[in-house]
Amino acid sequence: MKIYTLEREQWIPRPLPVVFEFFSHAENLESITPAWLHFKIRTATPIAMHPGTLIDYTIRLGGIPLRWRTCITQWEPERRFVDEQQRGPYALWEHTHTFEACGEGVLMTDRVRYALPFGPLGRAVHAVALRSALGAIFDHRFRRIRELLEEHRSDPALQIRSLGSPGS
């Protein structure tokens, strides 16, 4: 099985507790995921995050609906957390989110280790389409995180978990 790694860093000009609070709410994932994935959380919200938390989603890839389940395997508030796929489109999906206070903000790092099923066919799909699609997804996340966390920067009373909610 060929394992790939995607890594992205983003500096966010907000205090560490505020940034981690945003990512502590699984519901915010919908607000930073591209619309073309038709991403929906299926687990009842709010979701209490801790090791062992299971979260069910659906996405659409190429018009095909797919179920996806992740498990929070590590949870270290204001430092990092890891979600791992238990069921879904990948042979392996391990997403580590780290948060480090840096100047007057936070350096957030996403590191995803992933592998595709189907051996040589999976490697071909990765080379032709998936590598660039994942890049586009994380580019979108970068822009949305910047918009959501920076545009509300001057409002200290803002409820971060509601940033991505309609009507907020």
N, C-alpha and C positions, 0 to 999 in steps of 0.2 A: 504494500500500500504506500503510495507516494503522499507524503505529508507536506503541505504548503503552509506558509506563514504570511499573514498580512499584519503590518504594524503601522499605526498612525499615532501622532502626537498632536495635541492641541493645547495651547495656553488659553485659559479662560480667566478674564479679569474680574473674578468674583472670589469671595472668601471660601475656603475649603468646606466649611459646614454647609454653605448654600449650594455649592456645586454637587457635593455628595448627596445632599437631600434631593436634588433634582433626579439624579440617577438611582436613588433609592425607591423611586416610584416607577414600577414597571409600566404603568399606564403612559408615561412620557415616551416610551419607545415608539408608540404609534406616531407621535408628533415629529420624530426625527427620522422616520423611515420613508423612503420615496413612495409616492402614491401608486406608482406602476406595479408595486409588489402586492397591493391590496392587503396589507398586513393588518390583522385583527387579533387582539388578545381574546382568548376564549375562556380563560380562567376568571372566576368571579373576582371583582375588585372591591375594595382595595386588597392588595396582595402583601402579606407580611413577609418581608425578605429576611431569610436566615438560611444557614446550611440545611439542605433538604427540601427547600421550597421548589415545587414543580409549577411550571407555567406553560400553558398550552396556547398555541397560536395557529393561525392559518395564514398562508401566503399563496400567491399565484405566480408560477413561473411558466412563461410561454402560454398563459391562459389556463394552465392546469392547476387546480387547487391542491395544495399540499398541507398536511397537518405537521406541526412541529411541536415537540415538547422539549423544554430545557429544565435542568435542575441547577439550582444555586448550590455549588459544591463548596465554595469558600465565601465567607462574609466577614470582612474586617472593616467596620465603619470608619469612614474618612481615610481609608488607606487603599483597599482594593476589594474586588469581588470577582468570582469566576462563575460563569454559566456554561454548562456542558449539555450538548444535545443528547437526549435519551431516545428520541424518535424523530425522524425527519429526513431531509433530502441528502444529507452528508453521511459518509462512512465515519467521519470524526468531525466534531465541532467543539472547540474549547476556546472560549472568549474570556480573556483576562482584562479587566478594567482596573487601572491603577490611577491614584490621585496623589499628587505631591504638591504641598504648598510651595510656591515659587514666586518670590517678590510679592507683589500685591495681587496675586492670583493663584491659579492652580494649573499645574502641568498634568493633563490627563493623557494617559496612554491606553490605546486599544491594541491588544495583541491577540490575533485569532490564529489558532492552529487548526487546520482543516484538511480533510481528505475526501475524495469522491469515491463512490462505489463504481463497479463495472470495469476495473482494471484499465487496459489500454483505451477503451472507449471513454471512461471518465477522464483520463489524462488528456485526450483529444478535446473533449468538451471544455476542459479547463483552459487549454491553450487557445481555443477558438473563441470562446464566449465568456466563460465564468470568471476568469481572472479580471477582465475589464468590467464585468457587471458588478463584482464585489468592490472594485475600485470606485465605480460610480455610486454605489450605495454608501460607502464610507465618505466620499466627497460630499454627498448630499447631507449626511449626518453632520459633518464638519460645519457646513454652511448653516444648517438649522440650529445647531447648538450655539453658534455665534449669534444668530438672530435672536433666539429665545433668551439666552442668558445675558447678552449685552444690551439688547433694547430695553430690558426691564431693570437695568443696572442701578438706576437712580432711585428706585422704589424699594427701600429696605423692608417695608412691610408686606411686600408681595408674597403670595403663597406660591412658591416655586412649583409645587406639584401640579398646579393648575395652569401653568404656562401654555401647555400645548392643547388645552381643552377648548373646544368651540365656545365662542362667546366670552373668552377671558380677556 
